[in-house]
Each structure stands twice: as structure tokens, then as C-alpha cells.
Amino acid sequence: MSHHTMNPDEQQQQDQRIAQTLSRIRHKILVMSGKGGVGKSTVAVNLAAALAKAGRKVGVLDVDLHGPTVPVLLGIVGQRAGASEDALLPLPVSPNLSALSIGNLLDENDRAVIWRGPMKISAIRQLLADVDWGELDYLIIDSPPGTGDEPLTVAQTIPDLRALIVTTPQEVSLADVRKSIDFCKAVMLPILGLVENLSGYVCSQCGHLEPLFGEGGGRRTAEKFELRLLGQVPIDPAVVRGGDAGRPYVLEEVEGPASRAFAEIVKAVEEKLG
């Protein structure tokens, strides 16, 4: 990845390449969360997998430059991005699903790179310019928690972007959601809705759903901010196993509370995007 500063011509060329790439992607969704530990990346990859399963063409782009989890969850760690004559090619995950993370472009030695603001911005813009996803129905973009350079760069670079905010049932998540909402307002980024993750625990023996963090937090938060609650995803041991195995749960498990939740989220997202 080159880090030299661009002259106006190069900048303009890059802008054109970004516009060209994005023009072939119908819907772009940025998955956000106010803080870490809410399972945002798990929601991003399983939403992508659920959309792919429903017959949509889907790409997952991971712009977390410090701790990319998407490659782990999708089983593409250490794989190098392919290349055509003038573009990078995402890695295939399943027939309708491809993915790419900054980790798939760096050599082992670059992994410990300390990314400063301007470098982050240029790396993300370069990813958006140089990766050829082909025709996609959805590009799901996973960014680090919070409202730093990564989501900001994505929001400023993709004109027709929508945000999906991941939260948990706990009341404390209200403040974190508010941060994400304020960010979206500031950059004029429309919000698709809220996904409540870790919404109770599914017993692997009997399938009973036990609320661990109290109930209705996501619904109350959504109502308070006048957002749509797109779905509630329970903690399901099968989802965790899928993540550890590098194979999204949704692609494997046919039936289960979590896959039903993701199917509902897909329905809500498609309805909202019409």
C-alpha cells in the first residue's frame, strides 16, 4: 500500500475509481457500534451470510485496521487478495459471498503497523478504489467500534451509505447508541435501524431462551431514538462455534433462534431499502 500524498490529479483519478466501483453496488451498509464487545463483526458477517443465502450478491469489507476480526469469522485469515490487471479481487467465501480485509493485503511484517489518521484515511480510500467487487446487491462494511477515522472516512467517501447500529439489551448501551446516532446526524448518514445482539441465551440442551441482561432494552432504545428495531439476535453457542471455525453460523445452521433472527433482519432491511 502506498502512503505518498496524492497530487490533485491522482486524487481525482482515485475519486473516479471509487465512484466507478460503487456504482456497481446497489446498497452499502456500514455496521457500527458505540463501543466494543457487542458482537458487531459477528452481526456484520452473519447478516452478509443471511443476505447471500437469500440469493443476494454480497461483499464484506473490513476497514478495522488494528484488529480485523472479519477474516477470522469468515475463515480467510492469511489468504492474499487476488488481482486482475488493474484491481484487487475479494476472496470468495460462498457462492454469493465474498470478503476482504486490510489484513488480506498486508505482509506479516506490516501487521504491527501503527496507523495514524492520514494513513488510515488513505488506506481505506485505496481499498474502496482498488477492489473490484463486480456487481453486488449489498456491500456490508465492518468498521471498528466508536466514531473514529474509519467510519468517518467511509461515510465521507460513500455518498449513498446507510448505517446499521449494533447494541445490546443493557440500559448502559443507550449512551453508546446516542454517540453513534449523533455521529450519523453530523455526517448526514441515514440510519437503517438497530440490531440488538446478545439478546438472551439459547440453551443448547432444550432451546429455551433465557434473558441474561434484562429484556426490551433494544426496543426501548429504538423507540426512544425513533429508530426501527431490525431484529434481536440471541446468544447462541452455535454462532460462537461458527465464528471460531471461520464459517458463519448462518451458512451452516438451517434452523435455530439465531438464524431465524437473521432471516428477520434480512426481511426488515430489504423492506426498508425497498
N, C-alpha and C positions, 0 to 999 in steps of 0.2 A: 504494500500500500504506500502510495507516495504522499509525502507530507509537505511538499513545497507549496508556497502560496500561489494561487492562480492569478493570472492576469485576466482582465475583463473578458477577453475573447474566450479563454478556456472556461471561465465561469459561465459564459453564455452557452457554450457548447454543452457543458455539463447540464445546465438547466434544460436544454433541448432534449438531451438524452433521458433525463428524468421524466420530462413530460411525455416522451415517446413511450417509455416503459409503462408509466402509469396509465396511459390512455388505453392500454390493453387489459387493464384490471378493472372490473366493474365496481367492486366495493372494497374499500380499505378500512380496516378496523384496528384501532390502537387499543391494546389491552393495558389498563392502568390500575395501580392501587396506591393508596396513600402511604402505606408502609409495607415492609417486607413480612414474610411469614404467613401470608394469607392464601398461598397456593395459586398466585396469579398465573405463573407459567403453566401449571397443570391445567388450569381452566383454559388458557390460550390454546394449548396443543390438543386438548380433548374437544374443544369447540371446533377447531380446524378439522379434526378427525371426523367429528359428527357431521359437519357440513360435507366433507368428502364422501362419507358413507351415504349421504342423501343424494349423491350424484353430482355435487358441485365440484368445479375445479378450484383447488385451494393451495395457496402457498403460505408458509410460516416464515416470517423474517424476525430474527432475534437481534435486537440492537443493544443488548446488555453487554457492554464491552468489558466489564470487570468480572462478572460471574455468570457467564451464559449457561442457563440450565436447559434450554431447549434441546441442544444436541444430546444431552443425557436422556431426556424424556423421549426423544424420537430415535434414539439408537444410532446417531450419526457422528458420535464423538470421534475425532481423529480422522474422519474422512475429508478428503480435499474436494473443494468445489470443482466441477468440470469446467471446461472452457470451450467456447466456439471461437470463431476467428476474432470477434471483437467484443465478446461478452463473457461473463461468468455464468455458469449454469447451476441452478439449485440442485440439491440432492433429492432423488426420488425416495419417498417413504412408503407410499402405497399407490395404487393406480391413479387416484385423483389428487394425491397429496405430495407436495414437495416442500423442502425446507432449506434454510440457510442461516448460518450464524457467523458472526465475525470470527469465531473460533475455527471455522472451516477454511478461513483464508490465511490464517497466521501460521508460521512455523512454530515448533515447540519453543524455540528461544524467544519468540516475540510474546509469548503468553503472559509474561510478567510485566509487560509494558505498562507504564503509568500514563494513563490517558488524561491529558489536560483538556480543558474546554474546547479550544480551537481544533485540536486533533480529533476529538470525539465528533465534532460537527462535520469535519471534512471526511472522516471515515464513514459516517452514516450517509452523507450525501453521495459518497462514492459507491456505497452499497446500493443505494436507490437508483443510481445512474447505470451501474455496470452489470447488474444481474438481469438476465433475460428470463423472465418467468413464463413467457409466452402469453397466451390468452388465459386469464383467470377470472373466475366469478368472485373470489374473495382472496385478499391478502390480509392475513392476521399478523399484526406486528406486536411482538412482546418487548416491552421496554422495562428498565429497572423500576423499582418502586419509587414513589415520590414524583417531584415535578422538576427534575434537573435538565441538563443539556439534552439528554437523549429524547425524552418525549417532546421537548420544545423544538428540537431540530426536525423531528418527524412531522409535528404539527405545522411548522412553518414551510415544510418542503412539499407536503401533500395537500393540495387545495380541497379535495372532497373527502377528507378523512372524517371518520366518526370515532368516538371514544366509547369503550365499554369499561365500566369501573367494577373491580372485584373487591368485595368486602366480606366480613364475617358477621355472625349473628350478634357478637358482643356490642353492647352500647358504646364502648370506647371507640368503636370504628366510626362513629358519627363524625368526630373531629377530622379523621383521616379522609373520609369521603368529602367533607367540606373542602379540604385542601385541593383535592382532585377537581371538584366542581368549580372552585374559584379559578384554578388554572385553565380549565376548559373555557370558562367565560372570558378570561383575559385574552386567550388566543383565538376566540370565536370558533371553538371546536364543538360541534353538536354532539350531544351525549345520547347514545343509543339506549342505554339503560344500565341497570345494576345487576350483578350476579352475586348472590350470597353463597359463598363457599364454606365448607366445613360446617354445614348446616345440620348438625346432629350426626350420630354414629350408627352405621348399619351393622347389626350383629351378624357375624359371618355364619353363626350356627342357625339362627332362626329367621334372620332377615328383618328383625324388629328395628325400627328407627328410634333411637334414644337421643333427645335433645341434650347436648352437653353444655352448651353456652346459653341456655335460655332460648325461647322461641320468639319469632316475629321481629327480630332486630332489623333484618334486611327490609322487611315490609314497611316497618315504621320509618326507617331511614329513607326509603324510596318515596313514601308519602310525604315526609317532611320536606324533601327537596323537589317534590313533584317530578320524580323520575319513574320510569317503568321498571318494575322488578322483573327481569327477564327469566329468572329461574333460581332455584335453590339446590345446590349440589351437596349431598350428604358426604360425610367421611366414609369411604368405603374401602376396606382393606384391598379389594381388587384393583382400585385406582392406584393405590400406592405400589402394589406389586407391578402393575403395568409400567409405572414411571421408573421403577428400579430396573425393570427388564428392558427399558428402551423401546417399549411398544405400547402406544396409547391404549388404555383400557377400552375406550370406545370402539376401537378397531377389532378388538378380540371378543369382549363380552357381548352377548346378544341381549340378555335380559339382566336387569338389576336396577336398583334405585338410582344409581349414578347415571347409567346410560339413559334411563327414562328422563332424568333431569336434563341431560344434554340434548336429548331429542326435543324437549320442550323449549329449551333455549334457542335451538335452531329455528323452531317454528316461530318463536317470538321475534327473532332477529329478521327472518325473511319477511314476516308480516310487516315489520316496521320499515324495512327497506323497500318493500313492495316491488 
